[in-house]
Each structure stands twice: as structure tokens, then as C-alpha cells.
């Protein structure tokens, strides 16, 4: 279960210009199933998106000589972009027919696809909307399990569910890169348990200076470039 590690000094989530900007740019598409009558809970959608990214990274087709391995390497050689779109009804069925992996949560379904060129989306994905991913938690969300990985969201940022899903995916990916092969295997074999929670405002300054993997957004959408969005708190990295 080997994946190339990315040097911290050349993080694909930093907003400063680097050699990554000169490489061909790809995007990892994620499609969330959001039916009008039964939308998923927001937190479950965020957690399912993060697990979908990890599932794609760990899939045997994404590594070595796998059928997705080259495009995964091309994607990771450039800026690590993820875009979340929504689908329902026939849109979802068309998305499911495309090459990819569907990951399910308690109420959420997210399908992740191999990276595509930034301007080369398949038509059945390109026609899907980015907007309309505003979701709520109808029930109180329980505290995070401290024995499992937690992706802590910046409590001072107001992000749409779609944006937060992409940021949670970024954080999960950074944690994956930092883990040893043994810890990756253990996380994979356990089914990628994780929680996504807003950090307590008083705790956020400690988190961002803790040395844990930190996502700094490139600022393409919604928030300012360089904003700290998520800290990946994996027990093996503490």
C-alpha cells in the first residue's frame, strides 16, 4: 500500500506559486447524492467524502501499475484539487455508470472518480451543479472519538457543505501521506474510521501550531488564499 509522499515544503495545498503550478492540472471529482426528499446529514456527508478520498488513494487501481495509477500520479504532481458536485435521480444513476468508487455513510453516498484534466470533465459529470450542497445536521452530532482520527474544521470559516467536503478530503489525504505503511494498512483494514468536527475556538490556535497536517486552501473558491481550513488529527501522528 505504497503511495508517493509529498515534501512538506512543496505542499500541494499551499497558495504560494511553486513548480506544481507548471505541471498539467487535474481535479479529483466527487459527487454527492443529494435527493430532494432525503438529503444526507452534513457531518455524515463530510465524513463520507473524506473516506471516499482515502478509498481512492488506497485502491489497488490507483497504485503501482494499476489502471488509474498514472493519472493519480499526474494529479499529485500538480495542485491537489477536488471538486464536489451534487446529483439526484437520473443524474446519480449516470454518475454511477462511470468508472469510480461509491462510498456510503449513515445517510450519505459519495462517488469518487479518477482525476480528470481541469478542463476535461466527462459530460455526465460536467453538467452536474456545484451549488446546492448546503446541508444541515438534523440531530445533535456526538463528540468525536479521541481514539480515532479527527479532522478538525476551522471554527471561524463559513464553508458550504461542498467546500467543507473537499477540505475534509484534503486533510484526510495529508494524514495518509504522513502515515507509515503499517499505519496506513491498519486504517484501511479498519474501514477508515474518522470524525469531522468544528474545533473549539479556544483550541484552534493550539491545533494549527501542533505540527499535525494542516490544510491551507489555495483560495480558488469561497475563502481567501492561504486560509487554514482543517487539521488532521490522527492518533499515529500525535
Buried (B, 14 or more C-beta within 10 A) or exposed (E): BEBEEBEEEEBBBBBEEBEBEEBEBBBBBBBBBBEEEEBBBBBBBBBBBBBBBBBBBBBEBBBEEEEBBEBBBBBBBBBBBBBBBBBBEEBBEBBBEBEBBBBBBEBBBBBBBBBBEBEEBBEBBEEBEEEBBEBEEEEEBEEBEEEBBBBBBBBEBEBBBBBBBBBBBBBBBBBBBBBEEEBBEEBBEEEBEBBBBBBEEEEBEEBBEBEBBBBBBBEEEBBEEEBBBBBBBBEBBE
